[in-house]
Amino acid sequence: MHKPQLDWLDQQQAAMEGQLKQWCLINTGTENITGLEELRLLIAEAFSQLDCSIEHLDSAPIKELADAGEVRNVPVGKCLHIRKQSDATAKKAIIQRVMLVGHMDTVFAYDHHFQDLTPLENNKLQGPGTADMKGGILVMLYALKAFMQSPLADQLEWQVFLNADEETGSRGSDKYLREFAQKADYGLVYEPTMPDASLAGARKGSGNFSILVKGLAAHAGRAFHEGKNAIAGLCELFDQLHQLNTTRDSITLNLGRIQGGGALNVVPDTATGHFNIRTETVEDQIWFAKLIQEKLDSMNNQANACKFELHGGFTRPPKPMNEATQKLCNLVKDCGHKLGLTIGFKATGGCCDGNNLSSAGLPCVDTLGVRGANIHSDKEFICLDSLTERAKLSYLILTEIAKGAL
């Protein structure tokens, strides 16, 4: 039944590789709005061949604490929402609804040194976004192209959502993720597989926080004790936060960046610190939100001390493996078996838009993209043969969902 579509996908390898190279040579760092727009228009043109509706959606405005202590407006690119509804005549049957999700941005800014593509041994291609996740967008595009050629095409309503700020927590696109998740039965997210080709199961949640510390400047020689050292205050707090890694096994807290001070003969009056925390449960997030506020209240109530401001918050809820998600994972395994693929799942501390979909109540598998490794580094690469391999896997997943297998 599926042979014509699977054979067609095998014939698309060269086309997929060519499109991947074109897309990856466009820098789409999260704040490079020009590059993101260029890519978004190319992707919209590619999906337009599927006779679907395409919307370009403005992301929500985002503010964050900058290193110098001021609050800045964060540039956020537009999102793409692509939708195909089934024919009205087919709606006499039960129509399944699937949401396919990906992101256009990468972690590499326009001035980052990692911009080029380099062929590697064993049919690999190194380059920014090859695996994370322009290759994944191609997988969903070609899987849908094959599916729309199948007799089951009218048995499925699908929507594709591509945002431009996933790498920084999907703060500007979260409202769309949650809204569109309510209009779907299952979610398929196209992050790359784990380096060993297994897929992600349960995921930790994540929060990005910033601390602004305000002290009092003074001459470091003549009036040292009249000053309030903002860097010292920040370091005292950060040492306490770092110690949480040894007291609660279900979290990891990474102190990511600090900024402050200037001339060495001046007591610094401003410092900023930024950190990330990963949590296994919602209870962890509630616990930490209470703890950090209590710590800051205590410090702010000390006489003649620095003043502390908290910015940021949790952007990703944890994603547990519930019964509905497990059923979807089992279906993915069965589809892989038909292609001769052994697919395993493992828990991870990483997080993605699958966390957001899961928290909105949508069962999802969120590593259906290409095989590759070293993402978020200048050694990122894709295994090129996984383009058609994973497109065939997603094609089978779509057909099984359309048949009502779940």
C-alpha positions, -999 to +999 in steps of 0.1 A: +000+000+000+028+024+009+054+014-017+047+042-042+051+069-016+081+053+001+098+048-033+090+085-042+107+096-009+138+076-017+140+096-050+140+129-031+174+127-014+192+150-038+164+176-037+163+175+000+201+179+003+200+209-021+173+226-002+190+220+031+222+236+019+203+267+006+185+271+039+215+265+061+236+292+044+211+317+056+219+328+091+189+326+113+202+333+148+172+341+170+176+378+168+186+380+132+152+391+119+164+397+084+177+362+080+147+347+096+124+366+072+144+353+042+141+317+054+104+321+064+095+332+029+114+303+013+097+278+036+063+293+029+070+289-008+080+253-004+049+244+016+026+263-008+029+233-031+007+214-007-024+235-015-027+247+021-035+279+039-004+299+051-004+326+078+025+348+089+020+356+126+035+382+147+052+369+179+043+385+212+067+413+224+094+402+248+114+421+273+144+409+293+172+422+316+203+431+296+238+428+310+242+466+316+211+465+339+185+480+316+154+462+304+155+458+266+130+448+239+140+415+224+138+412+186+115+382+177+108+370+142+074+361+128+059+326+130+045+304+102+011+286+105+004+263+077-029+243+077-047+217+056-082+208+064-099+177+051-126+179+024-161+184+039-174+152+022-148+132+042-160+146+075-187+120+078-159+098+091-138+105+123-110+129+111-078+128+131-059+161+137-021+163+138+001+193+147+037+193+133+060+217+150+095+231+143+116+262+146+135+284+121+160+299+144+194+287+155+217+295+184+243+311+160+241+349+158+248+367+125+284+375+137+292+340+150+321+323+133+301+292+125+284+300+092+297+276+065+289+241+054+316+214+054+312+179+040+324+152+064+332+115+061+304+089+062+279+111+043+277+138+070+274+175+065+286+200+092+269+234+094+247+256+115+211+244+117+217+213+096+204+191+124+188+217+147+166+220+129+164+229+092+168+193+084+138+186+106+116+211+087+125+193+054+116+160+070+081+172+078+077+189+044+085+158+024+066+135+047+035+157+041+042+157+003+042+119+003+012+117+025-009+140+003-003+115-025-018+087-005-054+075-005-056+085+032-050+122+025-086+132+033-086+113+066-063+137+083-063+174+092-028+187+097-012+220+107+024+230+107+037+256+132+072+270+128+084+296+153+114+319+153+124+319+190+125+283+201+162+285+210+155+312+236+124+295+252+096+303+227+085+332+248+070+351+219+054+321+203+041+302+233+006+316+230+003+301+195+017+267+206-009+265+233-037+278+211-031+255+182-025+225+204-061+228+214-070+221+178-050+189+175-052+153+187-015+145+184+018+165+182+049+157+162+079+178+168+110+178+146+140+183+168+169+161+159+172+126+175+196+120+203+232+114+192+227+076+194+195+079+172+171+073+201+142+097+207+135+118+238+109+105+263+103+125+295+119+159+295+128+183+323+112+218+324+133+249+322+135+285+334+157+314+326+162+340+353+181+372+357+191+392+388+197+429+389+218+440+419+219+477+428+246+489+452+264+522+459+295+534+441+324+547+462+361+553+459+378+520+466+406+537+486+392+567+503+357+556+510+355+518+505+333+512+535+308+538+523+301+518+492+278+488+486+295+463+463+269+449+438+293+422+425+299+409+460+261+409+467+255+390+434+283+365+442+269+358+477+235+350+461+249+330+433+270+308+457+237+300+475+220+291+443+248+269+431+246+249+463+211+239+455+226+214+430+238+194+460+206+195+480+178+186+455+185+158+430+156+166+407+170+200+396+201+214+379+209+251+382+235+266+359+250+300+366+254+312+331+267+347+329+276+377+351+283+413+343+293+443+364+319+468+375+344+489+357+374+507+370+392+488+397+393+518+421+355+521+421+332+500+443+307+487+416+271+499+420+255+475+395+258+439+386+236+414+367+236+377+367+217+352+345+211+315+352+191+285+340+173+259+361+160+225+349+133+208+369+118+173+367+083+183+381+059+212+384+064+209+421+101+217+416+092+249+398+067+259+425+094+252+452+120+272+434+098+302+427+090+304+464+126+299+474+142+325+452+117+351+462+123+344+499+160+348+494+157+381+477+132+394+502+157+384+530+186+402+513+165+433+505+155+436+541+190+438+554+201+472+565+227+490+544+227+462+518+224+460+481+189+458+465+180+428+443+155+426+415+143+393+399+136+391+362+126+362+339+108+330+348+100+294+338+095+291+300+091+253+297+070+231+320+083+195+325+071+169+300+063+136+317+056+103+299+019+098+304-003+070+290-014+089+259+022+099+250+033+064+256+007+051+231+020+075+205+056+065+212+046+028+207+031+037+173+064+054+163+083+023+173+060+001+152+064+024+122+101+023+126+100-015+127+083-015+093+113+004+079+139-018+097+146+009+123+150+001+160+137+031+179+143+037+216+133+064+239+152+079+268+146+107+294+166+139+289+173+171+307+169+190+274+136+207+266+118+220+235+084+230+222+073+195+230+072+206+267+048+234+258+025+211+238+025+185+265+016+211+292-013+221+269-026+185+271-014+173+237+004+139+234+035+144+214+068+129+203+094+156+199+125+142+183+113+131+149+139+151+130+171+140+115+200+120+129+230+141+138+251+154+168+269+182+184+240+206+182+245+241+198+282+239+189+304+247+159+307+210+153+270+204+146+264+179+118+236+160+101+237+124+088+224+132+053+208+098+047+185+104+076+166+131+055+147+105+035+149+079+063+130+101+088+106+115+061+096+079+055+091+073+092+069+104+095+049+094+064+041+061+080+032+078+113+008+101+095-008+072+077-013+051+108-029+081+127-051+088+096-063+051+097-073+056+134-045+034+149-046+055+180 
